[in-house]
Amino acid sequence: LAVEGRLDTATSSQLELEVNELFKEEKPNIVFDFASLEYISSAGLRILLAAQKQANALGTEMKIIGANDLVKEIFEITGFSDIMQIC
């Protein structure tokens, strides 16, 4: 699932819809491609946390690839790097 631009209050609802569609599949493995993501806000982090919880409950894998240094720093500061697979 490629995410580009900014993931914030204005755009997070669209990602939430897309993630919910993915979870309708039986045991989906989800890969977020953040190579073109410039910024993530707390609204975006909330979507990722909910997705990670759902993946854990289903016993499926979720990972994030291609995140830039700013996004990686946000994951580090918030502790998300401890609970999510960030490649």
Summary of the structure (lengths in Angstrom):
residues: 87
radius of gyration: 11.9
end to end distance: 14.5
largest distance: 33.3
contacts: 243
relative contact order: 0.21
helix: 48%
strand: 26%
